[in-house]
Structure formats: structure tokens, C-alpha cells
């Protein structure tokens, strides 16, 4: 007695195959998903750049304040000689 294992034959028609339209649908879907992910990545990068630029351009109160001098420095300057007074001879 011989023991033989019988393997059922599988016809090519019974295997599952994807049609051309299924491949087209997979390609379109993957293209849309990939472009959406790339768009979100670019938007995140540009968002960070715009935050940095707006922080640089933000006006600080001390930067836009009018120039004023303290009272001590104005008194010192009023006592200092002006022009060629230092080089003049006194007679």
C-alpha cells in the first residue's frame, strides 16, 4: 500500500486577481494621501518660519520709545566746553 498525498489542483481562474481599475483606484488613493501628508509637512515648516519672522518683527516698547537723556548726563554736557574752546589761549 502506498500512501500518496493528493494535492488539489488550483486553476488559474479561481485565484483572486485585481482588475486594472482596482490598481488605478489604489494609485489615485495613494497619490492623494501622499500629497496631503507632504502638504501638511510643508505647512508645519512654513508655520514655524512665520512664527520666527513675526517674533523678529514684533515691536518692543523700548525699541520704539523716543530718545531721552537723563538729567545727570545733560548737566555734565552743559558744563563741558564746546567747539575750539579747549585749544584757545587765555590772555
C-alpha positions in Angstrom: 0.0 0.0 0.0 1.4 3.2 -0.9 0.4 6.4 0.8 0.2 9.2 -1.6 -0.9 12.7 -0.7 -3.1 14.2 -3.3 -2.7 18.0 -3.8 -5.8 19.6 -5.2 -5.1 21.4 -8.4 -5.8 25.1 -8.4 -6.9 26.5 -11.7 -5.7 30.0 -12.7 -9.3 31.3 -12.9 -10.0 30.7 -9.3 -7.1 32.8 -8.0 -8.0 36.3 -6.9 -6.7 38.9 -9.3 -7.0 42.7 -9.1 -8.5 44.3 -12.1 -6.9 47.3 -13.8 -9.4 49.7 -12.3 -8.6 48.4 -8.8 -4.9 49.3 -9.4 -5.9 52.7 -10.7 -8.0 53.3 -7.6 -5.1 52.2 -5.3 -2.8 54.5 -7.2 -5.1 57.5 -7.0 -5.8 57.0 -3.3 -2.1 56.6 -2.5 -1.3 59.8 -4.5 -3.9 61.8 -2.6 -2.7 60.5 0.8 0.9 61.2 -0.1 0.2 64.7 -1.4 -1.9 65.5 1.7 1.0 64.4 4.0 3.6 66.4 2.1 1.3 69.4 2.2 0.9 69.1 6.0 4.6 68.8 6.4 5.2 71.9 4.3 2.5 73.8 6.2 4.2 72.9 9.5 7.6 74.1 8.3 6.2 77.4 6.9 4.2 77.9 10.2 7.4 77.7 12.2 9.2 80.1 9.9 6.3 82.6 10.1 6.3 82.5 13.9 10.0 83.2 13.9 9.7 86.1 11.5 6.8 87.6 13.4 8.8 87.4 16.6 11.6 89.2 14.9 9.4 91.9 13.5 7.4 92.4 16.7 8.0 96.0 18.0 9.3 96.1 21.5 8.3 99.1 23.6 11.9 100.1 24.5 12.9 100.0 20.8 10.2 102.4 19.7 10.5 104.8 22.7 11.7 108.3 21.9 15.3 109.0 22.7 15.7 110.9 26.0 18.7 111.7 28.1 19.0 111.5 31.8 19.3 114.7 33.8 22.8 113.9 35.0 24.3 113.5 31.6 22.7 116.7 30.3 24.2 118.7 33.2 27.7 117.2 32.5 27.4 118.2 28.9 26.3 121.7 29.6 29.5 122.2 31.7 31.8 120.8 29.1 33.4 123.3 26.7 32.1 123.4 23.1 33.9 123.8 19.8 37.5 125.1 20.0 37.3 126.4 23.5 39.7 123.8 24.7 42.5 124.9 22.4 42.1 128.7 22.9 44.7 130.6 24.9 43.5 132.8 27.7 45.2 136.1 27.8 
